[in-house]
């Protein structure tokens, strides 16, 4: 069975939002820390807007999130 998509039409799926928030809490990351881990600028708030509301995310950020979720699968 294929894994569920992280996003549909560049909108994060509820399971992905919950998983990101769980990892952020476990690692005690700030929004700036998370964006830095994903390889983006610390002042970029696009992911946190997507987590809080129905904001679309850029394909490059989506790709980084997918990889980050795999790397942090054990948390």
mmJSON file of the N, C-alpha and C atoms, coordinates in Angstrom:
{"data_MODEL":{"atom_site":{
"group_PDB":["ATOM","ATOM","ATOM","ATOM","ATOM","ATOM","ATOM","ATOM","ATOM","ATOM","ATOM","ATOM","ATOM","ATOM","ATOM","ATOM","ATOM","ATOM","ATOM","ATOM","ATOM","ATOM","ATOM","ATOM","ATOM","ATOM","ATOM","ATOM","ATOM","ATOM","ATOM","ATOM","ATOM","ATOM","ATOM","ATOM","ATOM","ATOM","ATOM","ATOM","ATOM","ATOM","ATOM","ATOM","ATOM","ATOM","ATOM","ATOM","ATOM","ATOM","ATOM","ATOM","ATOM","ATOM","ATOM","ATOM","ATOM","ATOM","ATOM","ATOM","ATOM","ATOM","ATOM","ATOM","ATOM","ATOM","ATOM","ATOM","ATOM","ATOM","ATOM","ATOM","ATOM","ATOM","ATOM","ATOM","ATOM","ATOM","ATOM","ATOM","ATOM","ATOM","ATOM","ATOM","ATOM","ATOM","ATOM","ATOM","ATOM","ATOM","ATOM","ATOM","ATOM","ATOM","ATOM","ATOM","ATOM","ATOM","ATOM","ATOM","ATOM","ATOM","ATOM","ATOM","ATOM","ATOM","ATOM","ATOM","ATOM","ATOM","ATOM","ATOM","ATOM","ATOM","ATOM","ATOM","ATOM","ATOM","ATOM","ATOM","ATOM","ATOM","ATOM","ATOM","ATOM","ATOM","ATOM","ATOM","ATOM","ATOM","ATOM","ATOM","ATOM","ATOM","ATOM","ATOM","ATOM","ATOM","ATOM","ATOM","ATOM","ATOM","ATOM","ATOM","ATOM","ATOM","ATOM","ATOM","ATOM","ATOM","ATOM","ATOM","ATOM","ATOM","ATOM","ATOM","ATOM","ATOM","ATOM","ATOM","ATOM","ATOM","ATOM","ATOM","ATOM","ATOM","ATOM","ATOM","ATOM","ATOM","ATOM","ATOM","ATOM","ATOM","ATOM","ATOM","ATOM","ATOM","ATOM","ATOM","ATOM","ATOM","ATOM","ATOM","ATOM","ATOM","ATOM","ATOM","ATOM","ATOM","ATOM","ATOM","ATOM","ATOM","ATOM","ATOM","ATOM","ATOM","ATOM","ATOM","ATOM","ATOM","ATOM","ATOM","ATOM","ATOM","ATOM","ATOM","ATOM","ATOM","ATOM","ATOM","ATOM","ATOM","ATOM","ATOM","ATOM","ATOM","ATOM","ATOM","ATOM","ATOM","ATOM","ATOM","ATOM"],
"id":[1,2,3,4,5,6,7,8,9,10,11,12,13,14,15,16,17,18,19,20,21,22,23,24,25,26,27,28,29,30,31,32,33,34,35,36,37,38,39,40,41,42,43,44,45,46,47,48,49,50,51,52,53,54,55,56,57,58,59,60,61,62,63,64,65,66,67,68,69,70,71,72,73,74,75,76,77,78,79,80,81,82,83,84,85,86,87,88,89,90,91,92,93,94,95,96,97,98,99,100,101,102,103,104,105,106,107,108,109,110,111,112,113,114,115,116,117,118,119,120,121,122,123,124,125,126,127,128,129,130,131,132,133,134,135,136,137,138,139,140,141,142,143,144,145,146,147,148,149,150,151,152,153,154,155,156,157,158,159,160,161,162,163,164,165,166,167,168,169,170,171,172,173,174,175,176,177,178,179,180,181,182,183,184,185,186,187,188,189,190,191,192,193,194,195,196,197,198,199,200,201,202,203,204,205,206,207,208,209,210,211,212,213,214,215,216,217,218,219,220,221,222,223,224,225],
"type_symbol":["N","C","C","N","C","C","N","C","C","N","C","C","N","C","C","N","C","C","N","C","C","N","C","C","N","C","C","N","C","C","N","C","C","N","C","C","N","C","C","N","C","C","N","C","C","N","C","C","N","C","C","N","C","C","N","C","C","N","C","C","N","C","C","N","C","C","N","C","C","N","C","C","N","C","C","N","C","C","N","C","C","N","C","C","N","C","C","N","C","C","N","C","C","N","C","C","N","C","C","N","C","C","N","C","C","N","C","C","N","C","C","N","C","C","N","C","C","N","C","C","N","C","C","N","C","C","N","C","C","N","C","C","N","C","C","N","C","C","N","C","C","N","C","C","N","C","C","N","C","C","N","C","C","N","C","C","N","C","C","N","C","C","N","C","C","N","C","C","N","C","C","N","C","C","N","C","C","N","C","C","N","C","C","N","C","C","N","C","C","N","C","C","N","C","C","N","C","C","N","C","C","N","C","C","N","C","C","N","C","C","N","C","C","N","C","C","N","C","C","N","C","C","N","C","C"],
"label_atom_id":["N","CA","C","N","CA","C","N","CA","C","N","CA","C","N","CA","C","N","CA","C","N","CA","C","N","CA","C","N","CA","C","N","CA","C","N","CA","C","N","CA","C","N","CA","C","N","CA","C","N","CA","C","N","CA","C","N","CA","C","N","CA","C","N","CA","C","N","CA","C","N","CA","C","N","CA","C","N","CA","C","N","CA","C","N","CA","C","N","CA","C","N","CA","C","N","CA","C","N","CA","C","N","CA","C","N","CA","C","N","CA","C","N","CA","C","N","CA","C","N","CA","C","N","CA","C","N","CA","C","N","CA","C","N","CA","C","N","CA","C","N","CA","C","N","CA","C","N","CA","C","N","CA","C","N","CA","C","N","CA","C","N","CA","C","N","CA","C","N","CA","C","N","CA","C","N","CA","C","N","CA","C","N","CA","C","N","CA","C","N","CA","C","N","CA","C","N","CA","C","N","CA","C","N","CA","C","N","CA","C","N","CA","C","N","CA","C","N","CA","C","N","CA","C","N","CA","C","N","CA","C","N","CA","C","N","CA","C","N","CA","C","N","CA","C","N","CA","C","N","CA","C","N","CA","C","N","CA","C","N","CA","C"],
"label_alt_id":[null,null,null,null,null,null,null,null,null,null,null,null,null,null,null,null,null,null,null,null,null,null,null,null,null,null,null,null,null,null,null,null,null,null,null,null,null,null,null,null,null,null,null,null,null,null,null,null,null,null,null,null,null,null,null,null,null,null,null,null,null,null,null,null,null,null,null,null,null,null,null,null,null,null,null,null,null,null,null,null,null,null,null,null,null,null,null,null,null,null,null,null,null,null,null,null,null,null,null,null,null,null,null,null,null,null,null,null,null,null,null,null,null,null,null,null,null,null,null,null,null,null,null,null,null,null,null,null,null,null,null,null,null,null,null,null,null,null,null,null,null,null,null,null,null,null,null,null,null,null,null,null,null,null,null,null,null,null,null,null,null,null,null,null,null,null,null,null,null,null,null,null,null,null,null,null,null,null,null,null,null,null,null,null,null,null,null,null,null,null,null,null,null,null,null,null,null,null,null,null,null,null,null,null,null,null,null,null,null,null,null,null,null,null,null,null,null,null,null,null,null,null,null,null,null],
"label_comp_id":["UNK","UNK","UNK","UNK","UNK","UNK","UNK","UNK","UNK","UNK","UNK","UNK","UNK","UNK","UNK","UNK","UNK","UNK","UNK","UNK","UNK","UNK","UNK","UNK","UNK","UNK","UNK","UNK","UNK","UNK","UNK","UNK","UNK","UNK","UNK","UNK","UNK","UNK","UNK","UNK","UNK","UNK","UNK","UNK","UNK","UNK","UNK","UNK","UNK","UNK","UNK","UNK","UNK","UNK","UNK","UNK","UNK","UNK","UNK","UNK","UNK","UNK","UNK","UNK","UNK","UNK","UNK","UNK","UNK","UNK","UNK","UNK","UNK","UNK","UNK","UNK","UNK","UNK","UNK","UNK","UNK","UNK","UNK","UNK","UNK","UNK","UNK","UNK","UNK","UNK","UNK","UNK","UNK","UNK","UNK","UNK","UNK","UNK","UNK","UNK","UNK","UNK","UNK","UNK","UNK","UNK","UNK","UNK","UNK","UNK","UNK","UNK","UNK","UNK","UNK","UNK","UNK","UNK","UNK","UNK","UNK","UNK","UNK","UNK","UNK","UNK","UNK","UNK","UNK","UNK","UNK","UNK","UNK","UNK","UNK","UNK","UNK","UNK","UNK","UNK","UNK","UNK","UNK","UNK","UNK","UNK","UNK","UNK","UNK","UNK","UNK","UNK","UNK","UNK","UNK","UNK","UNK","UNK","UNK","UNK","UNK","UNK","UNK","UNK","UNK","UNK","UNK","UNK","UNK","UNK","UNK","UNK","UNK","UNK","UNK","UNK","UNK","UNK","UNK","UNK","UNK","UNK","UNK","UNK","UNK","UNK","UNK","UNK","UNK","UNK","UNK","UNK","UNK","UNK","UNK","UNK","UNK","UNK","UNK","UNK","UNK","UNK","UNK","UNK","UNK","UNK","UNK","UNK","UNK","UNK","UNK","UNK","UNK","UNK","UNK","UNK","UNK","UNK","UNK","UNK","UNK","UNK","UNK","UNK","UNK"],
"label_asym_id":["A","A","A","A","A","A","A","A","A","A","A","A","A","A","A","A","A","A","A","A","A","A","A","A","A","A","A","A","A","A","A","A","A","A","A","A","A","A","A","A","A","A","A","A","A","A","A","A","A","A","A","A","A","A","A","A","A","A","A","A","A","A","A","A","A","A","A","A","A","A","A","A","A","A","A","A","A","A","A","A","A","A","A","A","A","A","A","A","A","A","A","A","A","A","A","A","A","A","A","A","A","A","A","A","A","A","A","A","A","A","A","A","A","A","A","A","A","A","A","A","A","A","A","A","A","A","A","A","A","A","A","A","A","A","A","A","A","A","A","A","A","A","A","A","A","A","A","A","A","A","A","A","A","A","A","A","A","A","A","A","A","A","A","A","A","A","A","A","A","A","A","A","A","A","A","A","A","A","A","A","A","A","A","A","A","A","A","A","A","A","A","A","A","A","A","A","A","A","A","A","A","A","A","A","A","A","A","A","A","A","A","A","A","A","A","A","A","A","A","A","A","A","A","A","A"],
"label_entity_id":["1","1","1","1","1","1","1","1","1","1","1","1","1","1","1","1","1","1","1","1","1","1","1","1","1","1","1","1","1","1","1","1","1","1","1","1","1","1","1","1","1","1","1","1","1","1","1","1","1","1","1","1","1","1","1","1","1","1","1","1","1","1","1","1","1","1","1","1","1","1","1","1","1","1","1","1","1","1","1","1","1","1","1","1","1","1","1","1","1","1","1","1","1","1","1","1","1","1","1","1","1","1","1","1","1","1","1","1","1","1","1","1","1","1","1","1","1","1","1","1","1","1","1","1","1","1","1","1","1","1","1","1","1","1","1","1","1","1","1","1","1","1","1","1","1","1","1","1","1","1","1","1","1","1","1","1","1","1","1","1","1","1","1","1","1","1","1","1","1","1","1","1","1","1","1","1","1","1","1","1","1","1","1","1","1","1","1","1","1","1","1","1","1","1","1","1","1","1","1","1","1","1","1","1","1","1","1","1","1","1","1","1","1","1","1","1","1","1","1","1","1","1","1","1","1"],
"label_seq_id":[1,1,1,2,2,2,3,3,3,4,4,4,5,5,5,6,6,6,7,7,7,8,8,8,9,9,9,10,10,10,11,11,11,12,12,12,13,13,13,14,14,14,15,15,15,16,16,16,17,17,17,18,18,18,19,19,19,20,20,20,21,21,21,22,22,22,23,23,23,24,24,24,25,25,25,26,26,26,27,27,27,28,28,28,29,29,29,30,30,30,31,31,31,32,32,32,33,33,33,34,34,34,35,35,35,36,36,36,37,37,37,38,38,38,39,39,39,40,40,40,41,41,41,42,42,42,43,43,43,44,44,44,45,45,45,46,46,46,47,47,47,48,48,48,49,49,49,50,50,50,51,51,51,52,52,52,53,53,53,54,54,54,55,55,55,56,56,56,57,57,57,58,58,58,59,59,59,60,60,60,61,61,61,62,62,62,63,63,63,64,64,64,65,65,65,66,66,66,67,67,67,68,68,68,69,69,69,70,70,70,71,71,71,72,72,72,73,73,73,74,74,74,75,75,75],
"pdbx_PDB_ins_code":[null,null,null,null,null,null,null,null,null,null,null,null,null,null,null,null,null,null,null,null,null,null,null,null,null,null,null,null,null,null,null,null,null,null,null,null,null,null,null,null,null,null,null,null,null,null,null,null,null,null,null,null,null,null,null,null,null,null,null,null,null,null,null,null,null,null,null,null,null,null,null,null,null,null,null,null,null,null,null,null,null,null,null,null,null,null,null,null,null,null,null,null,null,null,null,null,null,null,null,null,null,null,null,null,null,null,null,null,null,null,null,null,null,null,null,null,null,null,null,null,null,null,null,null,null,null,null,null,null,null,null,null,null,null,null,null,null,null,null,null,null,null,null,null,null,null,null,null,null,null,null,null,null,null,null,null,null,null,null,null,null,null,null,null,null,null,null,null,null,null,null,null,null,null,null,null,null,null,null,null,null,null,null,null,null,null,null,null,null,null,null,null,null,null,null,null,null,null,null,null,null,null,null,null,null,null,null,null,null,null,null,null,null,null,null,null,null,null,null,null,null,null,null,null,null],
"Cartn_x":[0.837,0.0,0.888,0.577,1.356,1.065,2.085,1.847,0.871,0.173,-0.769,0.008,-0.538,0.179,0.244,1.358,1.557,0.643,0.432,-0.404,-1.204,-2.36,-3.175,-3.418,-3.096,-3.221,-2.426,-1.257,-0.338,-0.925,-1.954,-2.503,-2.124,-1.518,-1.12,-2.331,-2.17,-3.223,-3.244,-4.393,-4.484,-3.477,-3.268,-2.313,-0.906,-0.554,0.779,0.952,-0.083,-0.02,0.219,-0.52,-0.387,1.008,1.519,2.843,3.93,3.846,4.823,4.802,3.615,3.494,4.039,3.854,4.382,5.911,6.509,7.97,8.52,7.876,8.31,8.307,7.254,7.152,8.232,8.439,9.436,10.847,11.134,12.462,12.57,11.458,11.397,11.902,11.372,11.778,10.892,11.497,10.721,10.384,9.524,9.203,10.46,11.308,12.559,13.484,13.573,14.414,13.937,12.621,12.06,12.375,12.166,12.434,13.915,14.772,16.202,16.511,15.921,16.13,15.675,14.636,14.105,14.913,15.859,16.713,16.187,15.315,14.726,15.138,14.833,15.17,14.413,15.073,14.472,13.264,13.167,12.042,10.869,10.994,9.936,8.824,7.634,6.511,5.495,5.838,4.86,4.377,5.248,4.813,3.889,4.212,3.352,1.993,1.95,0.645,-0.146,0.546,-0.119,-0.594,0.15,-0.26,-1.46,-1.507,-2.567,-3.841,-3.687,-4.832,-4.669,-5.581,-5.522,-4.734,-3.443,-2.577,-1.812,-1.711,-0.93,0.56,1.331,2.774,3.452,4.598,5.359,5.866,5.971,6.447,7.821,8.738,10.051,9.972,9.074,8.87,8.206,7.262,6.592,7.606,8.491,9.522,10.421,10.8,11.641,10.901,9.616,8.82,8.757,8.528,8.457,9.752,10.886,12.186,12.393,12.0,12.163,11.325,10.13,9.282,9.929,10.57,11.263,12.432,13.235,14.4,13.971,12.812,12.347,11.271,11.225,10.2,10.25,11.414,11.559,11.102,10.694,10.286,8.802],
"Cartn_y":[-1.177,0.0,1.249,2.181,3.417,4.317,5.071,5.991,7.09,7.607,8.698,9.939,10.723,11.934,12.957,13.655,14.702,15.886,16.136,17.263,16.891,17.503,17.389,18.807,19.026,20.363,21.387,20.956,21.777,22.241,21.565,21.801,20.613,20.89,19.811,19.025,17.714,16.841,16.869,16.637,16.684,15.781,14.567,13.664,14.262,14.922,15.503,16.684,17.504,18.622,18.101,17.069,16.507,15.921,15.241,14.623,15.683,16.734,17.828,18.436,18.693,19.305,18.388,17.086,16.129,16.163,16.179,16.205,17.524,18.624,19.944,19.977,19.44,19.426,18.529,17.347,16.409,16.991,17.73,18.312,19.715,20.22,21.571,22.629,22.564,23.492,24.729,25.851,27.054,27.001,27.883,27.921,28.236,29.097,29.436,28.226,27.463,26.264,25.253,25.068,24.113,24.521,25.776,26.223,26.066,26.304,26.122,24.643,23.746,22.314,21.896,22.553,22.232,22.884,23.739,24.374,25.705,26.329,27.607,28.684,29.923,31.036,30.995,31.4,31.38,32.311,33.302,34.244,33.816,32.694,32.19,31.584,32.141,31.656,30.857,30.495,29.829,28.499,27.721,26.441,26.659,27.591,27.816,28.386,29.144,29.592,28.396,27.464,26.262,25.356,25.331,24.518,25.128,26.431,27.114,27.283,27.432,27.683,26.865,26.996,26.283,27.095,27.213,27.904,26.868,27.097,26.218,26.472,25.404,25.529,25.291,25.881,25.758,24.328,23.877,22.509,22.208,23.182,22.915,22.713,23.432,23.234,21.891,21.523,20.228,19.09,19.185,18.165,18.072,19.222,19.24,18.626,18.893,18.333,16.817,16.32,14.871,14.19,14.758,14.203,14.312,15.449,15.696,14.709,14.397,13.435,12.047,11.674,10.377,10.376,11.432,11.523,11.469,12.037,12.111,11.075,10.008,8.978,8.322,8.274,7.606,8.409,9.644,10.502,10.378],
"Cartn_z":[0.0,0.0,0.0,-0.839,-0.941,0.26,0.71,1.835,1.43,2.413,2.162,1.739,0.831,0.415,1.545,1.607,2.609,2.314,1.022,0.62,-0.622,-0.748,-1.941,-2.436,-3.703,-4.288,-3.469,-2.981,-2.18,-0.845,-0.38,0.961,1.835,2.982,3.89,4.35,4.378,4.876,6.409,7.013,8.481,9.186,8.676,9.326,9.277,8.162,8.027,8.978,9.101,10.048,11.457,11.838,13.186,13.391,12.381,12.496,12.608,11.809,11.883,13.276,13.797,15.118,16.206,16.067,17.042,17.043,15.866,15.762,16.293,15.937,16.412,17.935,18.523,19.989,20.602,20.01,20.54,20.481,19.415,19.24,19.827,20.325,20.898,19.913,18.708,17.663,17.651,17.365,17.067,15.58,15.148,13.72,12.906,13.427,12.741,12.667,13.764,13.779,12.741,12.672,11.723,10.291,9.964,8.604,8.262,9.238,9.011,8.762,9.531,9.315,7.923,7.433,6.108,4.985,5.351,4.36,3.836,4.599,4.208,5.206,4.884,5.752,7.069,8.122,9.458,9.559,8.698,8.737,7.864,7.182,6.305,7.172,7.076,7.897,7.087,5.876,5.009,5.577,6.185,6.743,7.936,8.779,9.942,9.54,8.466,7.943,7.433,6.792,6.283,7.416,8.519,9.662,10.378,10.441,11.174,10.352,9.052,8.175,6.91,6.029,4.751,3.723,3.929,2.98,2.176,0.896,0.032,0.272,0.078,0.234,-1.111,-1.276,-2.515,-2.684,-3.929,-4.185,-3.572,-3.567,-2.979,-1.466,-0.808,0.629,0.879,0.057,0.19,0.07,-0.89,-1.064,0.169,0.721,1.921,3.11,3.238,4.332,4.214,3.011,2.805,3.243,2.871,3.269,4.774,5.344,6.783,7.595,7.117,7.819,7.832,6.754,6.693,7.674,7.658,8.55,10.016,10.322,11.707,12.026,11.253,11.434,12.812,13.426,14.72,15.916,15.702,16.828,17.087],
"occupancy":[1.0,1.0,1.0,1.0,1.0,1.0,1.0,1.0,1.0,1.0,1.0,1.0,1.0,1.0,1.0,1.0,1.0,1.0,1.0,1.0,1.0,1.0,1.0,1.0,1.0,1.0,1.0,1.0,1.0,1.0,1.0,1.0,1.0,1.0,1.0,1.0,1.0,1.0,1.0,1.0,1.0,1.0,1.0,1.0,1.0,1.0,1.0,1.0,1.0,1.0,1.0,1.0,1.0,1.0,1.0,1.0,1.0,1.0,1.0,1.0,1.0,1.0,1.0,1.0,1.0,1.0,1.0,1.0,1.0,1.0,1.0,1.0,1.0,1.0,1.0,1.0,1.0,1.0,1.0,1.0,1.0,1.0,1.0,1.0,1.0,1.0,1.0,1.0,1.0,1.0,1.0,1.0,1.0,1.0,1.0,1.0,1.0,1.0,1.0,1.0,1.0,1.0,1.0,1.0,1.0,1.0,1.0,1.0,1.0,1.0,1.0,1.0,1.0,1.0,1.0,1.0,1.0,1.0,1.0,1.0,1.0,1.0,1.0,1.0,1.0,1.0,1.0,1.0,1.0,1.0,1.0,1.0,1.0,1.0,1.0,1.0,1.0,1.0,1.0,1.0,1.0,1.0,1.0,1.0,1.0,1.0,1.0,1.0,1.0,1.0,1.0,1.0,1.0,1.0,1.0,1.0,1.0,1.0,1.0,1.0,1.0,1.0,1.0,1.0,1.0,1.0,1.0,1.0,1.0,1.0,1.0,1.0,1.0,1.0,1.0,1.0,1.0,1.0,1.0,1.0,1.0,1.0,1.0,1.0,1.0,1.0,1.0,1.0,1.0,1.0,1.0,1.0,1.0,1.0,1.0,1.0,1.0,1.0,1.0,1.0,1.0,1.0,1.0,1.0,1.0,1.0,1.0,1.0,1.0,1.0,1.0,1.0,1.0,1.0,1.0,1.0,1.0,1.0,1.0,1.0,1.0,1.0,1.0,1.0,1.0],
"B_iso_or_equiv":[0.0,0.0,0.0,0.0,0.0,0.0,0.0,0.0,0.0,0.0,0.0,0.0,0.0,0.0,0.0,0.0,0.0,0.0,0.0,0.0,0.0,0.0,0.0,0.0,0.0,0.0,0.0,0.0,0.0,0.0,0.0,0.0,0.0,0.0,0.0,0.0,0.0,0.0,0.0,0.0,0.0,0.0,0.0,0.0,0.0,0.0,0.0,0.0,0.0,0.0,0.0,0.0,0.0,0.0,0.0,0.0,0.0,0.0,0.0,0.0,0.0,0.0,0.0,0.0,0.0,0.0,0.0,0.0,0.0,0.0,0.0,0.0,0.0,0.0,0.0,0.0,0.0,0.0,0.0,0.0,0.0,0.0,0.0,0.0,0.0,0.0,0.0,0.0,0.0,0.0,0.0,0.0,0.0,0.0,0.0,0.0,0.0,0.0,0.0,0.0,0.0,0.0,0.0,0.0,0.0,0.0,0.0,0.0,0.0,0.0,0.0,0.0,0.0,0.0,0.0,0.0,0.0,0.0,0.0,0.0,0.0,0.0,0.0,0.0,0.0,0.0,0.0,0.0,0.0,0.0,0.0,0.0,0.0,0.0,0.0,0.0,0.0,0.0,0.0,0.0,0.0,0.0,0.0,0.0,0.0,0.0,0.0,0.0,0.0,0.0,0.0,0.0,0.0,0.0,0.0,0.0,0.0,0.0,0.0,0.0,0.0,0.0,0.0,0.0,0.0,0.0,0.0,0.0,0.0,0.0,0.0,0.0,0.0,0.0,0.0,0.0,0.0,0.0,0.0,0.0,0.0,0.0,0.0,0.0,0.0,0.0,0.0,0.0,0.0,0.0,0.0,0.0,0.0,0.0,0.0,0.0,0.0,0.0,0.0,0.0,0.0,0.0,0.0,0.0,0.0,0.0,0.0,0.0,0.0,0.0,0.0,0.0,0.0,0.0,0.0,0.0,0.0,0.0,0.0,0.0,0.0,0.0,0.0,0.0,0.0],
"pdbx_formal_charge":[null,null,null,null,null,null,null,null,null,null,null,null,null,null,null,null,null,null,null,null,null,null,null,null,null,null,null,null,null,null,null,null,null,null,null,null,null,null,null,null,null,null,null,null,null,null,null,null,null,null,null,null,null,null,null,null,null,null,null,null,null,null,null,null,null,null,null,null,null,null,null,null,null,null,null,null,null,null,null,null,null,null,null,null,null,null,null,null,null,null,null,null,null,null,null,null,null,null,null,null,null,null,null,null,null,null,null,null,null,null,null,null,null,null,null,null,null,null,null,null,null,null,null,null,null,null,null,null,null,null,null,null,null,null,null,null,null,null,null,null,null,null,null,null,null,null,null,null,null,null,null,null,null,null,null,null,null,null,null,null,null,null,null,null,null,null,null,null,null,null,null,null,null,null,null,null,null,null,null,null,null,null,null,null,null,null,null,null,null,null,null,null,null,null,null,null,null,null,null,null,null,null,null,null,null,null,null,null,null,null,null,null,null,null,null,null,null,null,null,null,null,null,null,null,null],
"auth_seq_id":[1,1,1,2,2,2,3,3,3,4,4,4,5,5,5,6,6,6,7,7,7,8,8,8,9,9,9,10,10,10,11,11,11,12,12,12,13,13,13,14,14,14,15,15,15,16,16,16,17,17,17,18,18,18,19,19,19,20,20,20,21,21,21,22,22,22,23,23,23,24,24,24,25,25,25,26,26,26,27,27,27,28,28,28,29,29,29,30,30,30,31,31,31,32,32,32,33,33,33,34,34,34,35,35,35,36,36,36,37,37,37,38,38,38,39,39,39,40,40,40,41,41,41,42,42,42,43,43,43,44,44,44,45,45,45,46,46,46,47,47,47,48,48,48,49,49,49,50,50,50,51,51,51,52,52,52,53,53,53,54,54,54,55,55,55,56,56,56,57,57,57,58,58,58,59,59,59,60,60,60,61,61,61,62,62,62,63,63,63,64,64,64,65,65,65,66,66,66,67,67,67,68,68,68,69,69,69,70,70,70,71,71,71,72,72,72,73,73,73,74,74,74,75,75,75],
"auth_comp_id":["UNK","UNK","UNK","UNK","UNK","UNK","UNK","UNK","UNK","UNK","UNK","UNK","UNK","UNK","UNK","UNK","UNK","UNK","UNK","UNK","UNK","UNK","UNK","UNK","UNK","UNK","UNK","UNK","UNK","UNK","UNK","UNK","UNK","UNK","UNK","UNK","UNK","UNK","UNK","UNK","UNK","UNK","UNK","UNK","UNK","UNK","UNK","UNK","UNK","UNK","UNK","UNK","UNK","UNK","UNK","UNK","UNK","UNK","UNK","UNK","UNK","UNK","UNK","UNK","UNK","UNK","UNK","UNK","UNK","UNK","UNK","UNK","UNK","UNK","UNK","UNK","UNK","UNK","UNK","UNK","UNK","UNK","UNK","UNK","UNK","UNK","UNK","UNK","UNK","UNK","UNK","UNK","UNK","UNK","UNK","UNK","UNK","UNK","UNK","UNK","UNK","UNK","UNK","UNK","UNK","UNK","UNK","UNK","UNK","UNK","UNK","UNK","UNK","UNK","UNK","UNK","UNK","UNK","UNK","UNK","UNK","UNK","UNK","UNK","UNK","UNK","UNK","UNK","UNK","UNK","UNK","UNK","UNK","UNK","UNK","UNK","UNK","UNK","UNK","UNK","UNK","UNK","UNK","UNK","UNK","UNK","UNK","UNK","UNK","UNK","UNK","UNK","UNK","UNK","UNK","UNK","UNK","UNK","UNK","UNK","UNK","UNK","UNK","UNK","UNK","UNK","UNK","UNK","UNK","UNK","UNK","UNK","UNK","UNK","UNK","UNK","UNK","UNK","UNK","UNK","UNK","UNK","UNK","UNK","UNK","UNK","UNK","UNK","UNK","UNK","UNK","UNK","UNK","UNK","UNK","UNK","UNK","UNK","UNK","UNK","UNK","UNK","UNK","UNK","UNK","UNK","UNK","UNK","UNK","UNK","UNK","UNK","UNK","UNK","UNK","UNK","UNK","UNK","UNK","UNK","UNK","UNK","UNK","UNK","UNK"],
"auth_asym_id":["A","A","A","A","A","A","A","A","A","A","A","A","A","A","A","A","A","A","A","A","A","A","A","A","A","A","A","A","A","A","A","A","A","A","A","A","A","A","A","A","A","A","A","A","A","A","A","A","A","A","A","A","A","A","A","A","A","A","A","A","A","A","A","A","A","A","A","A","A","A","A","A","A","A","A","A","A","A","A","A","A","A","A","A","A","A","A","A","A","A","A","A","A","A","A","A","A","A","A","A","A","A","A","A","A","A","A","A","A","A","A","A","A","A","A","A","A","A","A","A","A","A","A","A","A","A","A","A","A","A","A","A","A","A","A","A","A","A","A","A","A","A","A","A","A","A","A","A","A","A","A","A","A","A","A","A","A","A","A","A","A","A","A","A","A","A","A","A","A","A","A","A","A","A","A","A","A","A","A","A","A","A","A","A","A","A","A","A","A","A","A","A","A","A","A","A","A","A","A","A","A","A","A","A","A","A","A","A","A","A","A","A","A","A","A","A","A","A","A","A","A","A","A","A","A"],
"auth_atom_id":["N","CA","C","N","CA","C","N","CA","C","N","CA","C","N","CA","C","N","CA","C","N","CA","C","N","CA","C","N","CA","C","N","CA","C","N","CA","C","N","CA","C","N","CA","C","N","CA","C","N","CA","C","N","CA","C","N","CA","C","N","CA","C","N","CA","C","N","CA","C","N","CA","C","N","CA","C","N","CA","C","N","CA","C","N","CA","C","N","CA","C","N","CA","C","N","CA","C","N","CA","C","N","CA","C","N","CA","C","N","CA","C","N","CA","C","N","CA","C","N","CA","C","N","CA","C","N","CA","C","N","CA","C","N","CA","C","N","CA","C","N","CA","C","N","CA","C","N","CA","C","N","CA","C","N","CA","C","N","CA","C","N","CA","C","N","CA","C","N","CA","C","N","CA","C","N","CA","C","N","CA","C","N","CA","C","N","CA","C","N","CA","C","N","CA","C","N","CA","C","N","CA","C","N","CA","C","N","CA","C","N","CA","C","N","CA","C","N","CA","C","N","CA","C","N","CA","C","N","CA","C","N","CA","C","N","CA","C","N","CA","C","N","CA","C","N","CA","C","N","CA","C","N","CA","C","N","CA","C","N","CA","C"],
"pdbx_PDB_model_num":[1,1,1,1,1,1,1,1,1,1,1,1,1,1,1,1,1,1,1,1,1,1,1,1,1,1,1,1,1,1,1,1,1,1,1,1,1,1,1,1,1,1,1,1,1,1,1,1,1,1,1,1,1,1,1,1,1,1,1,1,1,1,1,1,1,1,1,1,1,1,1,1,1,1,1,1,1,1,1,1,1,1,1,1,1,1,1,1,1,1,1,1,1,1,1,1,1,1,1,1,1,1,1,1,1,1,1,1,1,1,1,1,1,1,1,1,1,1,1,1,1,1,1,1,1,1,1,1,1,1,1,1,1,1,1,1,1,1,1,1,1,1,1,1,1,1,1,1,1,1,1,1,1,1,1,1,1,1,1,1,1,1,1,1,1,1,1,1,1,1,1,1,1,1,1,1,1,1,1,1,1,1,1,1,1,1,1,1,1,1,1,1,1,1,1,1,1,1,1,1,1,1,1,1,1,1,1,1,1,1,1,1,1,1,1,1,1,1,1,1,1,1,1,1,1]
}}}
